[in-house]
Amino acid sequence: MTEFDYVVIGGGAAGCVIAAGLAQDGRFSVVLIESGARDKSPWIHIPATFFKSMASRDVAAVVSEPEPSLDGNRFAVPQGRVLGGGSSVNGMIYMRGQKRDYDDWAEVHGCTGWAYQDVLPVFKSQEANTRLGDPFHGQSGPLMVADPIYKHPLGAAMIQSAIATGLPANEDFNGAQQEGAGWYQITAHKGRRKSAAVAFLRPALHLETLTVLTGHQAQRLKFKGRRAAGVEVIGPEGPKTILARKEIILTAGSFQSPKLLMHSGIGPAHHLTALGIEVIHDAPEVGANYQDHVGAPVTMRLKHPIGVHGADKGLKALRHGAEYALFRRGLLASNLLESGACADTTGEGRPDVQYNFTPFAPGPPGTPPLDVHAVSVNPMTMRPKSRGRLALKDANPASDLHFTANPLDRIEDLDTLRRGIRLARDIFRQNPLAELVTDEIWPGPDVSSIAGSNTLDPAIR
């Protein structure tokens, strides 16, 4: 058995930050346990190739059971399985919550210490923003945040068309207000992704106080009485137990954290008992309250081949590769999700729909873009009401979860997407975007988004 002061389970964004911070303190021994690999793949660090990461070993999709709210379709959720977690494979958009989101945590839900005035200093201390400073941004933290160094002309067209619908221009989605259309800031700098593994963990890797174990899957927590004292893991050399002198810190994400807790006897007692798992603590909320931002990408074909389709093939790929290799600029330095908007579609004074603007046609979650020159305005719910649940299939830690997402279980979420699609179509009707597109790919010309239509809801599902 191996023993450390602190055992951090899960090498995603939170795990990288916490493990590095504890190790840099100098007083404690720390082990960071990650089931995936080191972040060595070149697709991780080149911003535009994050789609290739999505199809690699560094991402594992959690797929739901057939969903009644999706007419029996399944809901797939890609998860980073690599050091840095989602921050190593996502689209790098730097987008915080709204001020009221955090204030609601404190005032409505009783989460003392999580109001906006509490979290803003933390955001600022972590951030090294290349353009923006006080009162909303920091410039001396470890996480580089920058404007896109490559801005696709279609992004500019979508911003202008969104503003033409009445949305204000917005130069800082994390500033005084979130509503408006504009260029995102991203967690990339000088053509390289700045994940949590790069920004926080890498500077601590040389420390003797830090041990990083990749390829190690946590199986169960070990208890002394009611105190979590260790964790059973399986790694390349087989099973072993790692003990914690002080604390075990669980940062394995929305799926793996509750899964590990339930396999360890912490969860709904009736569920664990039915599977033959000894109950350490009856916690009905473990596995409950899953929520996600559901999107519905309104997509139109371009009149001319001016999107990014085919940019990774043939002479185009050679040109982009050479430009990136020599100068760290050009299309490969782009996160491809360079621009977007936040809109208040209810008139209540608070954005409820976020739009990602893309110079390509997105495929289903975790899949490559569609094989066509197209452009997409993708509305997503910002504060979903629907709730899903995770459960165990059996007592074997190697088994998949039983995942029920219920992504559109509440009519409010479906209604938010209806409003979002109507505004997206309005954006496409405005110049300069209207002059660049031809037929609609999704939801399609036969689908009406007029209030009361009986064709839009099936398309969304």
LUMDO-724045 format. One record per residue (C-alpha): residue number from 0; x, y, z. Coordinates in Angstrom, 3 decimals. Example, Ala and Ser with C-alpha at 12.3 -4.5 7.8 and 13.67 -1.06 7.14 Angstrom:
BEGIN
{0 {12.300 -4.500 7.800}} {1 {13.670 -1.060 7.140}} 
***
This chain:
BEGIN
{0 {0.000 0.000 0.000}} {1 {1.075 3.573 -0.762}} {2 {0.297 6.540 1.473}} {3 {0.069 10.293 0.845}} {4 {-1.238 13.248 2.806}} {5 {-3.812 14.087 0.137}} {6 {-5.328 11.811 -2.498}} {7 {-7.002 13.672 -5.382}} {8 {-9.175 11.416 -7.554}} {9 {-9.759 12.764 -11.058}} {10 {-7.286 14.743 -13.158}} {11 {-9.745 17.131 -14.798}} {12 {-9.769 20.901 -14.348}} {13 {-10.596 20.861 -10.624}} {14 {-8.190 18.021 -9.874}} {15 {-5.301 19.744 -11.659}} {16 {-5.875 23.003 -9.780}} {17 {-6.262 21.399 -6.353}} {18 {-3.407 18.899 -6.659}} {19 {-0.993 21.545 -7.932}} {20 {-1.971 24.025 -5.228}} {21 {-1.513 21.508 -2.414}} {22 {1.829 20.326 -3.788}} {23 {3.111 23.883 -4.229}} {24 {2.333 24.571 -0.569}} {25 {5.355 22.399 0.179}} {26 {4.103 20.848 3.419}} {27 {2.130 17.936 2.002}} {28 {2.581 14.896 -0.215}} {29 {-0.089 14.709 -2.918}} {30 {-1.110 12.080 -5.446}} {31 {-3.344 12.878 -8.424}} {32 {-5.116 9.811 -9.836}} {33 {-6.396 9.949 -13.426}} {34 {-7.963 7.098 -15.401}} {35 {-6.902 8.553 -18.750}} {36 {-3.513 9.285 -20.262}} {37 {-1.100 12.196 -20.135}} {38 {-2.052 15.093 -22.399}} {39 {0.555 14.248 -25.046}} {40 {-1.625 14.118 -28.153}} {41 {-0.874 16.988 -30.570}} {42 {-4.617 17.278 -31.302}} {43 {-5.105 18.522 -27.735}} {44 {-2.736 21.462 -28.008}} {45 {-3.558 22.716 -31.528}} {46 {-6.795 24.689 -31.049}} {47 {-8.539 23.814 -34.328}} {48 {-7.981 20.065 -33.973}} {49 {-10.117 19.586 -30.872}} {50 {-12.607 17.738 -33.101}} {51 {-9.949 15.094 -33.654}} {52 {-9.527 14.796 -29.884}} {53 {-13.249 14.117 -29.654}} {54 {-12.748 11.001 -31.788}} {55 {-9.654 9.813 -29.895}} {56 {-8.940 7.739 -26.799}} {57 {-8.859 10.995 -24.816}} {58 {-12.662 11.270 -24.907}} {59 {-15.226 8.736 -23.726}} {60 {-18.922 9.364 -24.315}} {61 {-21.458 8.555 -21.618}} {62 {-24.618 7.505 -23.454}} {63 {-28.057 7.573 -21.897}} {64 {-30.846 5.058 -22.035}} {65 {-33.485 5.750 -24.726}} {66 {-35.011 9.090 -23.741}} {67 {-38.799 9.611 -23.812}} {68 {-38.278 13.386 -24.077}} {69 {-36.182 12.767 -27.226}} {70 {-38.717 10.408 -28.822}} {71 {-36.624 7.401 -27.823}} {72 {-33.273 8.740 -29.008}} {73 {-30.238 8.490 -26.748}} {74 {-28.350 11.466 -25.295}} {75 {-24.549 11.313 -25.617}} {76 {-22.258 13.352 -23.360}} {77 {-18.554 13.405 -24.360}} {78 {-16.200 13.372 -21.364}} {79 {-12.487 14.171 -21.318}} {80 {-10.493 11.098 -20.278}} {81 {-7.049 12.670 -20.116}} {82 {-5.088 14.973 -17.838}} {83 {-6.941 18.273 -17.894}} {84 {-10.285 16.551 -18.471}} {85 {-12.720 18.658 -20.463}} {86 {-10.317 21.603 -20.480}} {87 {-7.994 19.498 -22.694}} {88 {-10.607 18.603 -25.310}} {89 {-13.327 21.283 -25.254}} {90 {-13.858 24.288 -27.525}} {91 {-11.878 26.644 -25.227}} {92 {-14.627 29.282 -24.901}} {93 {-14.007 31.348 -21.753}} {94 {-17.531 31.928 -20.467}} {95 {-18.430 32.388 -16.808}} {96 {-21.908 32.320 -15.370}} {97 {-23.958 35.472 -14.957}} {98 {-23.741 37.499 -11.755}} {99 {-27.240 36.436 -10.787}} {100 {-26.367 32.749 -11.265}} {101 {-23.895 32.920 -8.389}} {102 {-26.060 35.206 -6.276}} {103 {-28.913 32.706 -6.634}} {104 {-26.624 29.948 -5.357}} {105 {-26.072 31.951 -2.187}} {106 {-29.478 33.569 -1.710}} {107 {-31.869 30.919 -3.033}} {108 {-29.959 27.684 -2.429}} {109 {-28.058 28.636 0.724}} {110 {-24.549 28.163 -0.702}} {111 {-22.730 30.595 1.565}} {112 {-19.500 31.854 0.022}} {113 {-20.632 31.317 -3.573}} {114 {-22.195 34.712 -4.337}} {115 {-20.734 36.716 -7.222}} {116 {-18.768 38.945 -4.867}} {117 {-17.162 35.782 -3.463}} {118 {-16.252 34.031 -6.723}} {119 {-15.151 37.054 -8.783}} {120 {-11.855 37.491 -6.864}} {121 {-11.106 33.802 -7.487}} {122 {-11.771 34.133 -11.218}} {123 {-9.509 37.182 -11.352}} {124 {-6.713 35.509 -9.390}} {125 {-6.651 32.581 -11.828}} {126 {-6.767 34.654 -15.014}} {127 {-4.024 36.156 -17.171}} {128 {-6.134 38.153 -19.606}} {129 {-4.212 39.661 -22.502}} {130 {-6.709 42.494 -23.144}} {131 {-9.085 43.027 -20.235}} {132 {-8.377 44.013 -16.630}} {133 {-10.210 45.393 -13.610}} {134 {-12.898 45.349 -12.435}} {135 {-13.872 41.984 -13.964}} {136 {-10.594 40.381 -15.060}} {137 {-7.148 39.480 -13.771}} {138 {-3.901 39.728 -15.691}} {139 {-1.342 37.930 -13.526}} {140 {-2.833 34.464 -12.912}} {141 {-1.727 31.150 -14.445}} {142 {-4.599 30.732 -16.953}} {143 {-4.055 32.566 -20.234}} {144 {-7.252 34.102 -21.644}} {145 {-7.013 35.886 -24.983}} {146 {-8.918 37.134 -27.999}} {147 {-8.874 34.762 -30.990}} {148 {-5.786 35.413 -33.101}} {149 {-7.654 34.098 -36.145}} {150 {-11.147 35.411 -36.838}} {151 {-13.044 33.706 -39.638}} {152 {-14.942 36.128 -41.927}} {153 {-18.126 34.104 -41.399}} {154 {-17.867 34.820 -37.681}} {155 {-17.901 38.536 -38.413}} {156 {-20.920 38.099 -40.697}} {157 {-22.856 36.224 -38.015}} {158 {-22.059 38.867 -35.398}} {159 {-23.254 41.652 -37.705}} {160 {-26.451 39.775 -38.555}} {161 {-27.158 39.073 -34.877}} {162 {-26.751 42.771 -34.079}} {163 {-29.120 43.547 -36.957}} {164 {-31.867 41.639 -35.091}} {165 {-31.553 44.076 -32.187}} {166 {-28.965 42.347 -30.005}} {167 {-26.330 44.737 -28.642}} {168 {-22.654 44.358 -29.488}} {169 {-20.679 42.786 -26.653}} {170 {-16.891 42.954 -26.287}} {171 {-16.793 41.105 -22.948}} {172 {-19.220 38.285 -22.159}} {173 {-17.727 38.092 -18.647}} {174 {-18.047 41.787 -17.867}} {175 {-20.849 44.117 -16.825}} {176 {-23.463 42.290 -18.906}} {177 {-23.582 39.037 -20.817}} {178 {-26.262 39.910 -23.352}} {179 {-25.145 40.679 -26.878}} {180 {-23.158 39.337 -29.830}} {181 {-19.417 39.392 -30.366}} {182 {-16.112 37.542 -30.409}} {183 {-15.460 35.159 -27.547}} {184 {-12.315 35.156 -25.492}} {185 {-10.675 31.740 -25.340}} {186 {-8.313 29.714 -23.155}} {187 {-5.615 29.625 -25.816}} {188 {-2.616 31.854 -26.429}} {189 {-0.172 32.196 -29.294}} {190 {-1.738 29.268 -31.093}} {191 {-1.706 26.779 -28.188}} {192 {-4.473 25.521 -25.895}} {193 {-4.088 26.514 -22.255}} {194 {-5.834 23.689 -20.429}} {195 {-5.906 23.241 -16.666}} {196 {-3.171 20.627 -17.100}} {197 {-0.963 23.148 -18.911}} {198 {-1.788 26.235 -16.846}} {199 {-1.966 24.781 -13.336}} {200 {-0.531 21.256 -13.179}} {201 {2.482 21.474 -15.477}} {202 {4.331 24.099 -13.359}} {203 {4.094 21.720 -10.372}} {204 {5.142 18.472 -12.066}} {205 {8.784 18.847 -11.005}} {206 {7.902 19.004 -7.306}} {207 {8.821 16.053 -5.096}} {208 {5.583 16.630 -3.203}} {209 {3.465 15.691 -6.257}} {210 {2.876 12.258 -7.793}} {211 {0.679 11.886 -10.887}} {212 {-0.722 8.446 -11.699}} {213 {-2.341 8.188 -15.129}} {214 {-4.041 5.058 -16.409}} {215 {-5.325 4.322 -12.898}} {216 {-9.053 3.766 -12.435}} {217 {-10.511 4.325 -8.962}} {218 {-12.759 1.412 -7.942}} {219 {-13.938 2.006 -4.382}} {220 {-13.173 4.168 -1.397}} {221 {-11.853 2.416 1.710}} {222 {-13.266 3.418 5.088}} {223 {-12.087 3.297 8.678}} {224 {-15.396 3.535 10.452}} {225 {-17.081 6.425 8.675}} {226 {-13.861 8.113 7.579}} {227 {-12.682 7.726 3.981}} {228 {-9.108 6.557 4.465}} {229 {-8.052 5.269 1.047}} {230 {-9.041 4.225 -2.443}} {231 {-8.750 0.980 -4.360}} {232 {-7.412 1.525 -7.889}} {233 {-6.552 -0.622 -10.883}} {234 {-3.546 0.485 -12.913}} {235 {-1.148 -0.978 -15.474}} {236 {0.447 -3.142 -12.768}} {237 {-2.837 -4.380 -11.337}} {238 {-4.911 -3.467 -8.265}} {239 {-3.569 -1.566 -5.268}} {240 {-4.764 0.570 -2.384}} {241 {-3.668 4.178 -1.891}} {242 {-4.134 5.629 1.596}} {243 {-4.689 9.240 2.658}} {244 {-3.268 10.563 5.930}} {245 {-5.392 13.711 5.777}} {246 {-8.074 13.818 3.066}} {247 {-9.413 12.252 -0.096}} {248 {-10.595 14.891 -2.567}} {249 {-13.032 13.647 -5.192}} {250 {-12.837 15.575 -8.488}} {251 {-13.807 12.868 -10.971}} {252 {-16.589 14.803 -12.689}} {253 {-20.363 14.702 -12.991}} {254 {-20.464 10.996 -13.848}} {255 {-17.496 9.310 -12.217}} {256 {-17.715 11.065 -8.833}} {257 {-21.241 9.822 -8.026}} {258 {-20.410 6.428 -9.528}} {259 {-17.426 6.029 -7.206}} {260 {-19.444 7.191 -4.204}} {261 {-22.229 4.702 -4.879}} {262 {-19.828 1.792 -5.396}} {263 {-18.281 2.810 -2.071}} {264 {-21.589 2.686 -0.194}} {265 {-22.554 6.363 -0.292}} {266 {-25.811 6.945 -2.147}} {267 {-29.513 6.040 -2.086}} {268 {-29.724 3.216 0.461}} {269 {-32.529 1.328 -1.306}} {270 {-30.596 1.323 -4.585}} {271 {-27.302 0.186 -3.053}} {272 {-28.963 -2.498 -0.933}} {273 {-30.711 -3.944 -3.978}} {274 {-27.302 -4.385 -5.628}} {275 {-25.700 -5.965 -2.570}} {276 {-23.511 -2.946 -1.751}} {277 {-22.982 -2.248 1.944}} {278 {-24.454 1.149 2.821}} {279 {-21.997 3.464 4.563}} {280 {-24.235 6.518 4.324}} {281 {-27.730 6.960 2.907}} {282 {-27.426 9.932 0.519}} {283 {-30.453 10.051 -1.832}} {284 {-29.083 13.031 -3.788}} {285 {-25.969 11.181 -4.986}} {286 {-26.619 10.530 -8.675}} {287 {-29.613 12.863 -8.781}} {288 {-30.126 16.284 -10.376}} {289 {-28.161 15.742 -13.588}} {290 {-28.599 18.764 -15.867}} {291 {-27.104 19.858 -19.161}} {292 {-27.235 22.621 -21.757}} {293 {-29.204 21.252 -24.705}} {294 {-28.558 22.700 -28.159}} {295 {-30.350 22.707 -31.506}} {296 {-27.990 23.940 -34.265}} {297 {-29.859 25.858 -36.961}} {298 {-27.673 25.164 -39.996}} {299 {-27.661 26.551 -43.539}} {300 {-25.707 25.622 -46.625}} {301 {-23.307 28.243 -47.979}} {302 {-23.668 29.502 -51.547}} {303 {-19.911 29.301 -52.053}} {304 {-17.162 27.106 -50.491}} {305 {-16.084 29.697 -47.917}} {306 {-16.533 27.608 -44.748}} {307 {-13.914 25.386 -43.132}} {308 {-15.165 22.140 -44.696}} {309 {-12.244 20.325 -46.345}} {310 {-9.629 22.543 -44.700}} {311 {-7.974 19.439 -43.224}} {312 {-7.485 17.739 -46.585}} {313 {-5.147 18.046 -49.567}} {314 {-3.340 21.267 -50.434}} {315 {-5.471 23.267 -47.999}} {316 {-4.272 21.100 -45.141}} {317 {-0.645 21.501 -46.226}} {318 {-1.000 25.280 -46.404}} {319 {-2.700 25.544 -43.008}} {320 {-0.174 23.161 -41.467}} {321 {2.792 25.112 -42.801}} {322 {1.376 28.439 -41.627}} {323 {0.785 27.033 -38.163}} {324 {4.154 25.280 -37.910}} {325 {6.082 28.367 -38.999}} {326 {4.124 31.163 -37.346}} {327 {1.587 29.597 -34.895}} {328 {-1.221 31.414 -36.676}} {329 {-3.899 30.856 -39.301}} {330 {-6.890 28.516 -39.216}} {331 {-5.203 25.894 -37.014}} {332 {-4.690 28.549 -34.331}} {333 {-8.468 29.054 -34.210}} {334 {-10.796 27.239 -31.822}} {335 {-13.410 27.390 -34.655}} {336 {-15.975 28.566 -32.066}} {337 {-14.722 32.128 -32.192}} {338 {-17.960 34.064 -31.890}} {339 {-21.427 33.872 -30.449}} {340 {-24.191 35.632 -28.596}} {341 {-26.255 35.583 -25.424}} {342 {-29.889 36.590 -25.773}} {343 {-32.811 37.351 -23.490}} {344 {-35.620 35.649 -25.403}} {345 {-38.195 36.107 -22.619}} {346 {-37.864 39.862 -22.107}} {347 {-37.172 39.351 -18.401}} {348 {-33.844 41.183 -18.491}} {349 {-31.574 38.142 -18.243}} {350 {-30.074 36.083 -21.104}} {351 {-31.503 32.572 -21.264}} {352 {-30.070 31.350 -24.600}} {353 {-26.427 31.184 -25.665}} {354 {-25.568 30.931 -29.365}} {355 {-22.355 29.479 -30.743}} {356 {-21.603 30.665 -34.276}} {357 {-19.671 28.144 -36.374}} {358 {-18.285 28.192 -39.949}} {359 {-19.215 24.518 -40.314}} {360 {-22.181 22.190 -39.813}} {361 {-21.937 20.472 -36.402}} {362 {-22.616 16.757 -36.192}} {363 {-24.232 15.033 -33.210}} {364 {-22.298 15.328 -29.902}} {365 {-18.910 13.643 -30.103}} {366 {-18.994 13.260 -33.898}} {367 {-17.202 15.192 -36.681}} {368 {-18.859 18.073 -38.557}} {369 {-21.092 17.279 -41.522}} {370 {-19.478 16.844 -44.926}} {371 {-20.719 20.114 -46.456}} {372 {-19.851 23.823 -46.635}} {373 {-22.271 25.315 -44.147}} {374 {-22.673 27.731 -41.271}} {375 {-24.501 27.219 -37.987}} {376 {-26.195 29.377 -35.361}} {377 {-26.553 27.039 -32.400}} {378 {-28.951 28.034 -29.573}} {379 {-28.452 26.328 -26.192}} {380 {-30.403 26.513 -22.953}} {381 {-28.479 28.478 -20.317}} {382 {-30.507 27.517 -17.227}} {383 {-32.156 24.148 -17.923}} {384 {-35.002 23.029 -15.693}} {385 {-34.982 19.346 -16.679}} {386 {-33.207 16.913 -14.369}} {387 {-31.822 13.446 -14.982}} {388 {-30.358 10.707 -12.818}} {389 {-27.406 8.335 -12.670}} {390 {-27.635 4.860 -11.177}} {391 {-25.503 1.730 -11.021}} {392 {-26.295 -1.254 -13.214}} {393 {-24.650 -3.691 -10.810}} {394 {-21.990 -3.887 -8.100}} {395 {-19.102 -4.166 -10.578}} {396 {-17.099 -0.880 -10.783}} {397 {-16.139 -1.739 -14.371}} {398 {-19.760 -1.654 -15.553}} {399 {-21.247 1.381 -17.277}} {400 {-23.663 3.665 -15.493}} {401 {-27.407 3.539 -15.997}} {402 {-27.877 7.102 -17.237}} {403 {-31.226 8.823 -17.702}} {404 {-30.646 12.382 -18.929}} {405 {-34.256 13.600 -19.307}} {406 {-32.846 16.513 -21.361}} {407 {-36.221 17.948 -22.404}} {408 {-38.358 16.571 -19.609}} {409 {-39.590 20.038 -18.641}} {410 {-41.672 22.004 -21.120}} {411 {-39.793 25.174 -20.142}} {412 {-36.603 23.833 -21.768}} {413 {-38.397 22.874 -24.959}} {414 {-39.974 26.323 -25.048}} {415 {-36.555 27.959 -24.586}} {416 {-35.221 26.074 -27.614}} {417 {-38.285 27.064 -29.642}} {418 {-37.580 30.732 -28.927}} {419 {-33.881 30.193 -29.582}} {420 {-34.541 28.643 -32.988}} {421 {-36.879 31.474 -33.973}} {422 {-34.185 34.045 -33.206}} {423 {-31.537 31.941 -34.976}} {424 {-33.652 31.920 -38.122}} {425 {-34.109 35.669 -37.774}} {426 {-30.315 36.067 -37.615}} {427 {-30.021 34.134 -40.889}} {428 {-32.545 36.501 -42.498}} {429 {-30.317 39.525 -41.850}} {430 {-27.489 40.788 -44.030}} {431 {-24.647 40.125 -44.498}} {432 {-25.401 36.505 -43.554}} {433 {-28.544 36.290 -45.696}} {434 {-26.481 36.990 -48.807}} {435 {-24.090 34.117 -48.070}} {436 {-26.466 31.190 -47.469}} {437 {-28.897 29.133 -49.506}} {438 {-31.079 26.226 -48.290}} {439 {-31.570 25.264 -44.655}} {440 {-30.093 21.913 -43.591}} {441 {-31.615 21.821 -40.084}} {442 {-34.362 21.980 -39.022}} {443 {-35.201 22.207 -42.731}} {444 {-37.573 24.168 -44.965}} {445 {-40.546 21.929 -44.136}} {446 {-40.282 22.666 -40.409}} {447 {-42.137 25.734 -39.192}} {448 {-40.949 27.602 -36.105}} {449 {-44.091 29.728 -35.839}} {450 {-45.673 29.520 -32.391}} {451 {-48.183 26.678 -32.388}} {452 {-46.435 24.724 -35.150}} {453 {-46.658 20.945 -34.811}} {454 {-43.445 20.282 -36.775}} {455 {-40.741 22.006 -34.702}} {456 {-40.848 19.886 -31.535}} {457 {-40.237 16.546 -33.319}} {458 {-37.278 18.132 -35.137}} {459 {-35.768 19.329 -31.853}} {460 {-36.130 15.892 -30.304}} 
***
